[in-house]
Amino acid sequence: HELNILKTISQRHENLPNFFGVFTDCDELKVPRLWFMMELCHLGPITRLLKQWIKKNLINQMEQEKLIAYALQSSLKALSYLHQSG
């Protein structure tokens, strides 16, 4: 039931990737792991994108800070939405 709620909530907010489900397995030391299957962000994590832009001198310090602020703002909006949704 909780998985269906997560699927529904993830589809209602623009800052949340679509949630598809979960699965479990164990690592090589037999430690259990829980995996969340979510929509693929084809550009990868924002940290990798920033590193590439910095390396190629495509973004200055002020632009980096603006991008980070935008990402944090979007993440906080999504977190607030999840909190309000229980």
PDB file of N, CA, C and O in Angstrom:
ATOM      1  N   HIS A   1       0.821  -1.197   0.000  1.00  0.00           N
ATOM      2  CA  HIS A   1       0.000   0.000   0.000  1.00  0.00           C
ATOM      3  C   HIS A   1       0.864   1.260   0.000  1.00  0.00           C
ATOM      4  O   HIS A   1       0.583   2.201  -0.742  1.00  0.00           O
ATOM      5  N   GLU A   2       1.926   1.287   0.835  1.00  0.00           N
ATOM      6  CA  GLU A   2       2.809   2.454   0.910  1.00  0.00           C
ATOM      7  C   GLU A   2       3.498   2.710  -0.428  1.00  0.00           C
ATOM      8  O   GLU A   2       3.741   3.860  -0.792  1.00  0.00           O
ATOM      9  N   LEU A   3       3.813   1.640  -1.162  1.00  0.00           N
ATOM     10  CA  LEU A   3       4.469   1.812  -2.458  1.00  0.00           C
ATOM     11  C   LEU A   3       3.552   2.511  -3.444  1.00  0.00           C
ATOM     12  O   LEU A   3       3.999   3.356  -4.220  1.00  0.00           O
ATOM     13  N   ASN A   4       2.287   2.170  -3.418  1.00  0.00           N
ATOM     14  CA  ASN A   4       1.329   2.845  -4.307  1.00  0.00           C
ATOM     15  C   ASN A   4       1.198   4.319  -3.949  1.00  0.00           C
ATOM     16  O   ASN A   4       1.053   5.166  -4.831  1.00  0.00           O
ATOM     17  N   ILE A   5       1.248   4.625  -2.659  1.00  0.00           N
ATOM     18  CA  ILE A   5       1.189   6.023  -2.229  1.00  0.00           C
ATOM     19  C   ILE A   5       2.405   6.775  -2.747  1.00  0.00           C
ATOM     20  O   ILE A   5       2.269   7.893  -3.245  1.00  0.00           O
ATOM     21  N   LEU A   6       3.600   6.179  -2.639  1.00  0.00           N
ATOM     22  CA  LEU A   6       4.811   6.822  -3.146  1.00  0.00           C
ATOM     23  C   LEU A   6       4.733   7.052  -4.654  1.00  0.00           C
ATOM     24  O   LEU A   6       5.133   8.106  -5.147  1.00  0.00           O
ATOM     25  N   LYS A   7       4.224   6.077  -5.372  1.00  0.00           N
ATOM     26  CA  LYS A   7       4.071   6.234  -6.825  1.00  0.00           C
ATOM     27  C   LYS A   7       3.153   7.410  -7.150  1.00  0.00           C
ATOM     28  O   LYS A   7       3.466   8.229  -8.013  1.00  0.00           O
ATOM     29  N   THR A   8       2.033   7.487  -6.462  1.00  0.00           N
ATOM     30  CA  THR A   8       1.058   8.551  -6.707  1.00  0.00           C
ATOM     31  C   THR A   8       1.648   9.914  -6.364  1.00  0.00           C
ATOM     32  O   THR A   8       1.528  10.857  -7.145  1.00  0.00           O
ATOM     33  N   ILE A   9       2.274  10.019  -5.214  1.00  0.00           N
ATOM     34  CA  ILE A   9       2.854  11.292  -4.781  1.00  0.00           C
ATOM     35  C   ILE A   9       3.948  11.740  -5.737  1.00  0.00           C
ATOM     36  O   ILE A   9       4.022  12.922  -6.075  1.00  0.00           O
ATOM     37  N   SER A  10       4.796  10.821  -6.180  1.00  0.00           N
ATOM     38  CA  SER A  10       5.910  11.202  -7.052  1.00  0.00           C
ATOM     39  C   SER A  10       5.424  11.740  -8.394  1.00  0.00           C
ATOM     40  O   SER A  10       6.141  12.498  -9.047  1.00  0.00           O
ATOM     41  N   GLN A  11       4.235  11.367  -8.810  1.00  0.00           N
ATOM     42  CA  GLN A  11       3.699  11.827 -10.090  1.00  0.00           C
ATOM     43  C   GLN A  11       2.990  13.174  -9.980  1.00  0.00           C
ATOM     44  O   GLN A  11       2.652  13.782 -10.996  1.00  0.00           O
ATOM     45  N   ARG A  12       2.763  13.641  -8.760  1.00  0.00           N
ATOM     46  CA  ARG A  12       1.999  14.870  -8.571  1.00  0.00           C
ATOM     47  C   ARG A  12       2.860  16.126  -8.430  1.00  0.00           C
ATOM     48  O   ARG A  12       2.325  17.235  -8.429  1.00  0.00           O
ATOM     49  N   HIS A  13       4.155  15.980  -8.313  1.00  0.00           N
ATOM     50  CA  HIS A  13       4.999  17.149  -8.073  1.00  0.00           C
ATOM     51  C   HIS A  13       6.112  17.219  -9.098  1.00  0.00           C
ATOM     52  O   HIS A  13       6.770  16.219  -9.382  1.00  0.00           O
ATOM     53  N   GLU A  14       6.319  18.395  -9.648  1.00  0.00           N
ATOM     54  CA  GLU A  14       7.298  18.572 -10.723  1.00  0.00           C
ATOM     55  C   GLU A  14       8.734  18.317 -10.298  1.00  0.00           C
ATOM     56  O   GLU A  14       9.565  18.004 -11.150  1.00  0.00           O
ATOM     57  N   ASN A  15       9.060  18.437  -9.021  1.00  0.00           N
ATOM     58  CA  ASN A  15      10.437  18.278  -8.558  1.00  0.00           C
ATOM     59  C   ASN A  15      10.749  16.880  -8.049  1.00  0.00           C
ATOM     60  O   ASN A  15      11.830  16.637  -7.513  1.00  0.00           O
ATOM     61  N   LEU A  16       9.812  15.968  -8.215  1.00  0.00           N
ATOM     62  CA  LEU A  16      10.035  14.591  -7.782  1.00  0.00           C
ATOM     63  C   LEU A  16      10.156  13.677  -8.996  1.00  0.00           C
ATOM     64  O   LEU A  16       9.305  13.716  -9.884  1.00  0.00           O
ATOM     65  N   PRO A  17      11.206  12.854  -9.043  1.00  0.00           N
ATOM     66  CA  PRO A  17      11.276  11.874 -10.130  1.00  0.00           C
ATOM     67  C   PRO A  17      10.200  10.813  -9.920  1.00  0.00           C
ATOM     68  O   PRO A  17       9.785  10.563  -8.788  1.00  0.00           O
ATOM     69  N   ASN A  18       9.758  10.204 -10.985  1.00  0.00           N
ATOM     70  CA  ASN A  18       8.761   9.140 -10.864  1.00  0.00           C
ATOM     71  C   ASN A  18       9.345   7.970 -10.086  1.00  0.00           C
ATOM     72  O   ASN A  18      10.486   7.567 -10.309  1.00  0.00           O
ATOM     73  N   PHE A  19       8.559   7.441  -9.183  1.00  0.00           N
ATOM     74  CA  PHE A  19       8.942   6.305  -8.353  1.00  0.00           C
ATOM     75  C   PHE A  19       8.304   5.057  -8.941  1.00  0.00           C
ATOM     76  O   PHE A  19       7.098   5.033  -9.186  1.00  0.00           O
ATOM     77  N   PHE A  20       9.114   4.008  -9.171  1.00  0.00           N
ATOM     78  CA  PHE A  20       8.600   2.794  -9.793  1.00  0.00           C
ATOM     79  C   PHE A  20       8.468   1.615  -8.838  1.00  0.00           C
ATOM     80  O   PHE A  20       7.619   0.749  -9.046  1.00  0.00           O
ATOM     81  N   GLY A  21       9.286   1.567  -7.806  1.00  0.00           N
ATOM     82  CA  GLY A  21       9.195   0.453  -6.875  1.00  0.00           C
ATOM     83  C   GLY A  21      10.482   0.277  -6.094  1.00  0.00           C
ATOM     84  O   GLY A  21      11.392   1.101  -6.177  1.00  0.00           O
ATOM     85  N   VAL A  22      10.546  -0.805  -5.337  1.00  0.00           N
ATOM     86  CA  VAL A  22      11.733  -1.117  -4.540  1.00  0.00           C
ATOM     87  C   VAL A  22      12.103  -2.583  -4.728  1.00  0.00           C
ATOM     88  O   VAL A  22      11.265  -3.407  -5.095  1.00  0.00           O
ATOM     89  N   PHE A  23      13.355  -2.891  -4.475  1.00  0.00           N
ATOM     90  CA  PHE A  23      13.768  -4.286  -4.389  1.00  0.00           C
ATOM     91  C   PHE A  23      14.904  -4.391  -3.386  1.00  0.00           C
ATOM     92  O   PHE A  23      15.545  -3.396  -3.048  1.00  0.00           O
ATOM     93  N   THR A  24      15.142  -5.592  -2.922  1.00  0.00           N
ATOM     94  CA  THR A  24      16.189  -5.820  -1.939  1.00  0.00           C
ATOM     95  C   THR A  24      17.184  -6.841  -2.482  1.00  0.00           C
ATOM     96  O   THR A  24      16.855  -7.663  -3.337  1.00  0.00           O
ATOM     97  N   ASP A  25      18.390  -6.769  -1.971  1.00  0.00           N
ATOM     98  CA  ASP A  25      19.405  -7.776  -2.233  1.00  0.00           C
ATOM     99  C   ASP A  25      20.430  -7.699  -1.113  1.00  0.00           C
ATOM    100  O   ASP A  25      20.221  -6.994  -0.126  1.00  0.00           O
ATOM    101  N   CYS A  26      21.510  -8.404  -1.256  1.00  0.00           N
ATOM    102  CA  CYS A  26      22.587  -8.368  -0.270  1.00  0.00           C
ATOM    103  C   CYS A  26      23.896  -8.093  -0.988  1.00  0.00           C
ATOM    104  O   CYS A  26      24.100  -8.516  -2.126  1.00  0.00           O
ATOM    105  N   ASP A  27      24.776  -7.378  -0.306  1.00  0.00           N
ATOM    106  CA  ASP A  27      26.088  -7.133  -0.907  1.00  0.00           C
ATOM    107  C   ASP A  27      26.971  -8.362  -0.706  1.00  0.00           C
ATOM    108  O   ASP A  27      26.514  -9.395  -0.217  1.00  0.00           O
ATOM    109  N   GLU A  28      28.256  -8.234  -1.096  1.00  0.00           N
ATOM    110  CA  GLU A  28      29.169  -9.384  -1.016  1.00  0.00           C
ATOM    111  C   GLU A  28      29.419  -9.860   0.412  1.00  0.00           C
ATOM    112  O   GLU A  28      29.864 -10.990   0.615  1.00  0.00           O
ATOM    113  N   LEU A  29      29.138  -9.006   1.410  1.00  0.00           N
ATOM    114  CA  LEU A  29      29.284  -9.389   2.817  1.00  0.00           C
ATOM    115  C   LEU A  29      27.965  -9.836   3.438  1.00  0.00           C
ATOM    116  O   LEU A  29      27.853  -9.981   4.655  1.00  0.00           O
ATOM    117  N   LYS A  30      26.974 -10.052   2.586  1.00  0.00           N
ATOM    118  CA  LYS A  30      25.633 -10.483   3.003  1.00  0.00           C
ATOM    119  C   LYS A  30      24.883  -9.428   3.816  1.00  0.00           C
ATOM    120  O   LYS A  30      24.005  -9.757   4.614  1.00  0.00           O
ATOM    121  N   VAL A  31      25.234  -8.164   3.606  1.00  0.00           N
ATOM    122  CA  VAL A  31      24.525  -7.066   4.259  1.00  0.00           C
ATOM    123  C   VAL A  31      23.317  -6.713   3.397  1.00  0.00           C
ATOM    124  O   VAL A  31      23.467  -6.422   2.210  1.00  0.00           O
ATOM    125  N   PRO A  32      22.117  -6.738   3.987  1.00  0.00           N
ATOM    126  CA  PRO A  32      20.917  -6.435   3.206  1.00  0.00           C
ATOM    127  C   PRO A  32      20.922  -4.989   2.709  1.00  0.00           C
ATOM    128  O   PRO A  32      21.378  -4.079   3.403  1.00  0.00           O
ATOM    129  N   ARG A  33      20.401  -4.797   1.486  1.00  0.00           N
ATOM    130  CA  ARG A  33      20.284  -3.460   0.902  1.00  0.00           C
ATOM    131  C   ARG A  33      18.872  -3.271   0.371  1.00  0.00           C
ATOM    132  O   ARG A  33      18.216  -4.223  -0.053  1.00  0.00           O
ATOM    133  N   LEU A  34      18.421  -2.033   0.401  1.00  0.00           N
ATOM    134  CA  LEU A  34      17.118  -1.665  -0.126  1.00  0.00           C
ATOM    135  C   LEU A  34      17.346  -0.662  -1.246  1.00  0.00           C
ATOM    136  O   LEU A  34      17.991   0.367  -1.042  1.00  0.00           O
ATOM    137  N   TRP A  35      16.820  -0.958  -2.426  1.00  0.00           N
ATOM    138  CA  TRP A  35      17.001  -0.114  -3.600  1.00  0.00           C
ATOM    139  C   TRP A  35      15.667   0.505  -3.992  1.00  0.00           C
ATOM    140  O   TRP A  35      14.651  -0.188  -4.058  1.00  0.00           O
ATOM    141  N   PHE A  36      15.670   1.807  -4.253  1.00  0.00           N
ATOM    142  CA  PHE A  36      14.501   2.507  -4.758  1.00  0.00           C
ATOM    143  C   PHE A  36      14.679   2.675  -6.264  1.00  0.00           C
ATOM    144  O   PHE A  36      15.692   3.207  -6.718  1.00  0.00           O
ATOM    145  N   MET A  37      13.704   2.225  -7.029  1.00  0.00           N
ATOM    146  CA  MET A  37      13.752   2.377  -8.482  1.00  0.00           C
ATOM    147  C   MET A  37      12.986   3.641  -8.851  1.00  0.00           C
ATOM    148  O   MET A  37      11.784   3.760  -8.616  1.00  0.00           O
ATOM    149  N   MET A  38      13.734   4.590  -9.445  1.00  0.00           N
ATOM    150  CA  MET A  38      13.149   5.874  -9.783  1.00  0.00           C
ATOM    151  C   MET A  38      13.485   6.229 -11.219  1.00  0.00           C
ATOM    152  O   MET A  38      14.330   5.599 -11.856  1.00  0.00           O
ATOM    153  N   GLU A  39      12.819   7.229 -11.703  1.00  0.00           N
ATOM    154  CA  GLU A  39      13.034   7.726 -13.051  1.00  0.00           C
ATOM    155  C   GLU A  39      14.508   8.069 -13.275  1.00  0.00           C
ATOM    156  O   GLU A  39      15.165   8.630 -12.398  1.00  0.00           O
ATOM    157  N   LEU A  40      15.005   7.732 -14.432  1.00  0.00           N
ATOM    158  CA  LEU A  40      16.389   8.025 -14.779  1.00  0.00           C
ATOM    159  C   LEU A  40      16.554   9.507 -15.087  1.00  0.00           C
ATOM    160  O   LEU A  40      15.828  10.068 -15.908  1.00  0.00           O
ATOM    161  N   CYS A  41      17.510  10.129 -14.423  1.00  0.00           N
ATOM    162  CA  CYS A  41      17.875  11.519 -14.745  1.00  0.00           C
ATOM    163  C   CYS A  41      19.018  11.418 -15.742  1.00  0.00           C
ATOM    164  O   CYS A  41      20.166  11.209 -15.348  1.00  0.00           O
ATOM    165  N   HIS A  42      18.721  11.563 -17.024  1.00  0.00           N
ATOM    166  CA  HIS A  42      19.667  11.240 -18.085  1.00  0.00           C
ATOM    167  C   HIS A  42      20.951  12.066 -18.057  1.00  0.00           C
ATOM    168  O   HIS A  42      21.953  11.648 -18.637  1.00  0.00           O
ATOM    169  N   LEU A  43      20.948  13.210 -17.410  1.00  0.00           N
ATOM    170  CA  LEU A  43      22.181  13.995 -17.296  1.00  0.00           C
ATOM    171  C   LEU A  43      23.016  13.593 -16.082  1.00  0.00           C
ATOM    172  O   LEU A  43      24.136  14.073 -15.903  1.00  0.00           O
ATOM    173  N   GLY A  44      22.470  12.717 -15.259  1.00  0.00           N
ATOM    174  CA  GLY A  44      23.195  12.272 -14.078  1.00  0.00           C
ATOM    175  C   GLY A  44      23.029  13.249 -12.919  1.00  0.00           C
ATOM    176  O   GLY A  44      22.251  14.199 -12.998  1.00  0.00           O
ATOM    177  N   PRO A  45      23.770  13.002 -11.847  1.00  0.00           N
ATOM    178  CA  PRO A  45      23.659  13.885 -10.679  1.00  0.00           C
ATOM    179  C   PRO A  45      24.186  15.289 -10.991  1.00  0.00           C
ATOM    180  O   PRO A  45      25.072  15.464 -11.827  1.00  0.00           O
ATOM    181  N   ILE A  46      23.634  16.256 -10.318  1.00  0.00           N
ATOM    182  CA  ILE A  46      24.027  17.643 -10.563  1.00  0.00           C
ATOM    183  C   ILE A  46      25.506  17.870 -10.243  1.00  0.00           C
ATOM    184  O   ILE A  46      26.147  18.724 -10.855  1.00  0.00           O
ATOM    185  N   THR A  47      26.042  17.119  -9.299  1.00  0.00           N
ATOM    186  CA  THR A  47      27.457  17.282  -8.957  1.00  0.00           C
ATOM    187  C   THR A  47      28.355  16.922 -10.136  1.00  0.00           C
ATOM    188  O   THR A  47      29.361  17.590 -10.374  1.00  0.00           O
ATOM    189  N   ARG A  48      28.005  15.879 -10.870  1.00  0.00           N
ATOM    190  CA  ARG A  48      28.801  15.496 -12.036  1.00  0.00           C
ATOM    191  C   ARG A  48      28.700  16.558 -13.126  1.00  0.00           C
ATOM    192  O   ARG A  48      29.694  16.901 -13.767  1.00  0.00           O
ATOM    193  N   LEU A  49      27.501  17.069 -13.328  1.00  0.00           N
ATOM    194  CA  LEU A  49      27.299  18.114 -14.315  1.00  0.00           C
ATOM    195  C   LEU A  49      28.123  19.359 -13.969  1.00  0.00           C
ATOM    196  O   LEU A  49      28.792  19.926 -14.833  1.00  0.00           O
ATOM    197  N   LEU A  50      28.068  19.775 -12.708  1.00  0.00           N
ATOM    198  CA  LEU A  50      28.848  20.938 -12.269  1.00  0.00           C
ATOM    199  C   LEU A  50      30.346  20.724 -12.485  1.00  0.00           C
ATOM    200  O   LEU A  50      31.037  21.614 -12.979  1.00  0.00           O
ATOM    201  N   LYS A  51      30.842  19.552 -12.116  1.00  0.00           N
ATOM    202  CA  LYS A  51      32.270  19.262 -12.283  1.00  0.00           C
ATOM    203  C   LYS A  51      32.689  19.351 -13.750  1.00  0.00           C
ATOM    204  O   LYS A  51      33.760  19.869 -14.063  1.00  0.00           O
ATOM    205  N   GLN A  52      31.841  18.844 -14.646  1.00  0.00           N
ATOM    206  CA  GLN A  52      32.148  18.908 -16.076  1.00  0.00           C
ATOM    207  C   GLN A  52      32.195  20.354 -16.556  1.00  0.00           C
ATOM    208  O   GLN A  52      33.094  20.736 -17.305  1.00  0.00           O
ATOM    209  N   TRP A  53      31.230  21.152 -16.126  1.00  0.00           N
ATOM    210  CA  TRP A  53      31.186  22.554 -16.539  1.00  0.00           C
ATOM    211  C   TRP A  53      32.368  23.335 -15.993  1.00  0.00           C
ATOM    212  O   TRP A  53      32.946  24.168 -16.691  1.00  0.00           O
ATOM    213  N   ILE A  54      32.732  23.061 -14.730  1.00  0.00           N
ATOM    214  CA  ILE A  54      33.869  23.752 -14.119  1.00  0.00           C
ATOM    215  C   ILE A  54      35.153  23.372 -14.852  1.00  0.00           C
ATOM    216  O   ILE A  54      35.973  24.235 -15.167  1.00  0.00           O
ATOM    217  N   LYS A  55      35.322  22.089 -15.120  1.00  0.00           N
ATOM    218  CA  LYS A  55      36.525  21.607 -15.804  1.00  0.00           C
ATOM    219  C   LYS A  55      36.687  22.266 -17.174  1.00  0.00           C
ATOM    220  O   LYS A  55      37.805  22.564 -17.596  1.00  0.00           O
ATOM    221  N   LYS A  56      35.572  22.491 -17.864  1.00  0.00           N
ATOM    222  CA  LYS A  56      35.603  23.085 -19.203  1.00  0.00           C
ATOM    223  C   LYS A  56      35.475  24.617 -19.159  1.00  0.00           C
ATOM    224  O   LYS A  56      35.357  25.266 -20.198  1.00  0.00           O
ATOM    225  N   ASN A  57      35.499  25.182 -17.949  1.00  0.00           N
ATOM    226  CA  ASN A  57      35.348  26.631 -17.767  1.00  0.00           C
ATOM    227  C   ASN A  57      34.077  27.170 -18.424  1.00  0.00           C
ATOM    228  O   ASN A  57      34.090  28.251 -19.014  1.00  0.00           O
ATOM    229  N   LEU A  58      32.997  26.427 -18.322  1.00  0.00           N
ATOM    230  CA  LEU A  58      31.727  26.841 -18.922  1.00  0.00           C
ATOM    231  C   LEU A  58      30.830  27.576 -17.930  1.00  0.00           C
ATOM    232  O   LEU A  58      29.770  28.079 -18.304  1.00  0.00           O
ATOM    233  N   ILE A  59      31.252  27.640 -16.670  1.00  0.00           N
ATOM    234  CA  ILE A  59      30.402  28.243 -15.643  1.00  0.00           C
ATOM    235  C   ILE A  59      31.300  28.961 -14.633  1.00  0.00           C
ATOM    236  O   ILE A  59      32.310  28.415 -14.190  1.00  0.00           O
ATOM    237  N   ASN A  60      30.919  30.193 -14.274  1.00  0.00           N
ATOM    238  CA  ASN A  60      31.715  30.931 -13.290  1.00  0.00           C
ATOM    239  C   ASN A  60      31.169  30.707 -11.882  1.00  0.00           C
ATOM    240  O   ASN A  60      30.156  30.031 -11.705  1.00  0.00           O
ATOM    241  N   GLN A  61      31.835  31.272 -10.892  1.00  0.00           N
ATOM    242  CA  GLN A  61      31.470  31.057  -9.487  1.00  0.00           C
ATOM    243  C   GLN A  61      30.038  31.497  -9.190  1.00  0.00           C
ATOM    244  O   GLN A  61      29.305  30.793  -8.496  1.00  0.00           O
ATOM    245  N   MET A  62      29.640  32.645  -9.706  1.00  0.00           N
ATOM    246  CA  MET A  62      28.286  33.137  -9.443  1.00  0.00           C
ATOM    247  C   MET A  62      27.240  32.213 -10.072  1.00  0.00           C
ATOM    248  O   MET A  62      26.208  31.937  -9.461  1.00  0.00           O
ATOM    249  N   GLU A  63      27.502  31.740 -11.276  1.00  0.00           N
ATOM    250  CA  GLU A  63      26.571  30.822 -11.927  1.00  0.00           C
ATOM    251  C   GLU A  63      26.493  29.495 -11.184  1.00  0.00           C
ATOM    252  O   GLU A  63      25.422  28.896 -11.087  1.00  0.00           O
ATOM    253  N   GLN A  64      27.639  29.031 -10.654  1.00  0.00           N
ATOM    254  CA  GLN A  64      27.644  27.799  -9.856  1.00  0.00           C
ATOM    255  C   GLN A  64      26.730  27.955  -8.645  1.00  0.00           C
ATOM    256  O   GLN A  64      25.918  27.080  -8.347  1.00  0.00           O
ATOM    257  N   GLU A  65      26.876  29.085  -7.953  1.00  0.00           N
ATOM    258  CA  GLU A  65      26.065  29.321  -6.761  1.00  0.00           C
ATOM    259  C   GLU A  65      24.586  29.420  -7.100  1.00  0.00           C
ATOM    260  O   GLU A  65      23.746  28.927  -6.347  1.00  0.00           O
ATOM    261  N   LYS A  66      24.258  30.048  -8.218  1.00  0.00           N
ATOM    262  CA  LYS A  66      22.855  30.144  -8.646  1.00  0.00           C
ATOM    263  C   LYS A  66      22.286  28.760  -8.959  1.00  0.00           C
ATOM    264  O   LYS A  66      21.150  28.454  -8.594  1.00  0.00           O
ATOM    265  N   LEU A  67      23.074  27.929  -9.634  1.00  0.00           N
ATOM    266  CA  LEU A  67      22.623  26.580  -9.969  1.00  0.00           C
ATOM    267  C   LEU A  67      22.421  25.742  -8.711  1.00  0.00           C
ATOM    268  O   LEU A  67      21.436  25.012  -8.597  1.00  0.00           O
ATOM    269  N   ILE A  68      23.344  25.846  -7.783  1.00  0.00           N
ATOM    270  CA  ILE A  68      23.227  25.104  -6.519  1.00  0.00           C
ATOM    271  C   ILE A  68      22.003  25.586  -5.745  1.00  0.00           C
ATOM    272  O   ILE A  68      21.257  24.776  -5.196  1.00  0.00           O
ATOM    273  N   ALA A  69      21.792  26.913  -5.699  1.00  0.00           N
ATOM    274  CA  ALA A  69      20.624  27.459  -5.007  1.00  0.00           C
ATOM    275  C   ALA A  69      19.326  26.964  -5.647  1.00  0.00           C
ATOM    276  O   ALA A  69      18.371  26.628  -4.947  1.00  0.00           O
ATOM    277  N   TYR A  70      19.297  26.923  -6.978  1.00  0.00           N
ATOM    278  CA  TYR A  70      18.104  26.427  -7.684  1.00  0.00           C
ATOM    279  C   TYR A  70      17.846  24.954  -7.347  1.00  0.00           C
ATOM    280  O   TYR A  70      16.709  24.561  -7.087  1.00  0.00           O
ATOM    281  N   ALA A  71      18.907  24.150  -7.353  1.00  0.00           N
ATOM    282  CA  ALA A  71      18.758  22.723  -7.045  1.00  0.00           C
ATOM    283  C   ALA A  71      18.278  22.527  -5.605  1.00  0.00           C
ATOM    284  O   ALA A  71      17.417  21.686  -5.342  1.00  0.00           O
ATOM    285  N   LEU A  72      18.833  23.299  -4.684  1.00  0.00           N
ATOM    286  CA  LEU A  72      18.402  23.189  -3.286  1.00  0.00           C
ATOM    287  C   LEU A  72      16.951  23.631  -3.122  1.00  0.00           C
ATOM    288  O   LEU A  72      16.179  22.992  -2.407  1.00  0.00           O
ATOM    289  N   GLN A  73      16.589  24.709  -3.776  1.00  0.00           N
ATOM    290  CA  GLN A  73      15.218  25.193  -3.694  1.00  0.00           C
ATOM    291  C   GLN A  73      14.244  24.139  -4.232  1.00  0.00           C
ATOM    292  O   GLN A  73      13.205  23.879  -3.625  1.00  0.00           O
ATOM    293  N   SER A  74      14.585  23.543  -5.363  1.00  0.00           N
ATOM    294  CA  SER A  74      13.732  22.503  -5.948  1.00  0.00           C
ATOM    295  C   SER A  74      13.625  21.297  -5.021  1.00  0.00           C
ATOM    296  O   SER A  74      12.543  20.735  -4.849  1.00  0.00           O
ATOM    297  N   SER A  75      14.742  20.900  -4.428  1.00  0.00           N
ATOM    298  CA  SER A  75      14.749  19.758  -3.501  1.00  0.00           C
ATOM    299  C   SER A  75      13.915  20.059  -2.267  1.00  0.00           C
ATOM    300  O   SER A  75      13.179  19.195  -1.790  1.00  0.00           O
ATOM    301  N   LEU A  76      14.024  21.267  -1.749  1.00  0.00           N
ATOM    302  CA  LEU A  76      13.247  21.630  -0.563  1.00  0.00           C
ATOM    303  C   LEU A  76      11.752  21.706  -0.866  1.00  0.00           C
ATOM    304  O   LEU A  76      10.930  21.346  -0.023  1.00  0.00           O
ATOM    305  N   LYS A  77      11.395  22.174  -2.065  1.00  0.00           N
ATOM    306  CA  LYS A  77       9.981  22.174  -2.457  1.00  0.00           C
ATOM    307  C   LYS A  77       9.444  20.747  -2.502  1.00  0.00           C
ATOM    308  O   LYS A  77       8.339  20.474  -2.033  1.00  0.00           O
ATOM    309  N   ALA A  78      10.234  19.845  -3.067  1.00  0.00           N
ATOM    310  CA  ALA A  78       9.816  18.437  -3.150  1.00  0.00           C
ATOM    311  C   ALA A  78       9.704  17.840  -1.745  1.00  0.00           C
ATOM    312  O   ALA A  78       8.746  17.125  -1.450  1.00  0.00           O
ATOM    313  N   LEU A  79      10.663  18.127  -0.893  1.00  0.00           N
ATOM    314  CA  LEU A  79      10.634  17.605   0.480  1.00  0.00           C
ATOM    315  C   LEU A  79       9.425  18.142   1.243  1.00  0.00           C
ATOM    316  O   LEU A  79       8.767  17.399   1.972  1.00  0.00           O
ATOM    317  N   SER A  80       9.138  19.418   1.076  1.00  0.00           N
ATOM    318  CA  SER A  80       7.966  20.012   1.718  1.00  0.00           C
ATOM    319  C   SER A  80       6.691  19.324   1.239  1.00  0.00           C
ATOM    320  O   SER A  80       5.802  19.023   2.035  1.00  0.00           O
ATOM    321  N   TYR A  81       6.610  19.078  -0.065  1.00  0.00           N
ATOM    322  CA  TYR A  81       5.437  18.402  -0.623  1.00  0.00           C
ATOM    323  C   TYR A  81       5.286  16.992  -0.034  1.00  0.00           C
ATOM    324  O   TYR A  81       4.186  16.578   0.333  1.00  0.00           O
ATOM    325  N   LEU A  82       6.399  16.271   0.050  1.00  0.00           N
ATOM    326  CA  LEU A  82       6.332  14.928   0.623  1.00  0.00           C
ATOM    327  C   LEU A  82       5.876  14.982   2.081  1.00  0.00           C
ATOM    328  O   LEU A  82       5.068  14.161   2.516  1.00  0.00           O
ATOM    329  N   HIS A  83       6.395  15.950   2.828  1.00  0.00           N
ATOM    330  CA  HIS A  83       6.007  16.097   4.233  1.00  0.00           C
ATOM    331  C   HIS A  83       4.504  16.396   4.353  1.00  0.00           C
ATOM    332  O   HIS A  83       3.814  15.808   5.185  1.00  0.00           O
ATOM    333  N   GLN A  84       4.013  17.304   3.524  1.00  0.00           N
ATOM    334  CA  GLN A  84       2.589  17.646   3.555  1.00  0.00           C
ATOM    335  C   GLN A  84       1.718  16.462   3.141  1.00  0.00           C
ATOM    336  O   GLN A  84       0.562  16.363   3.552  1.00  0.00           O
ATOM    337  N   SER A  85       2.273  15.572   2.332  1.00  0.00           N
ATOM    338  CA  SER A  85       1.510  14.419   1.863  1.00  0.00           C
ATOM    339  C   SER A  85       1.562  13.247   2.836  1.00  0.00           C
ATOM    340  O   SER A  85       0.971  12.195   2.592  1.00  0.00           O
ATOM    341  N   GLY A  86       2.271  13.440   3.933  1.00  0.00           N
ATOM    342  CA  GLY A  86       2.342  12.401   4.952  1.00  0.00           C
ATOM    343  C   GLY A  86       3.374  11.338   4.621  1.00  0.00           C
ATOM    344  O   GLY A  86       3.552  10.391   5.387  1.00  0.00           O
TER     345      GLY A  86
END
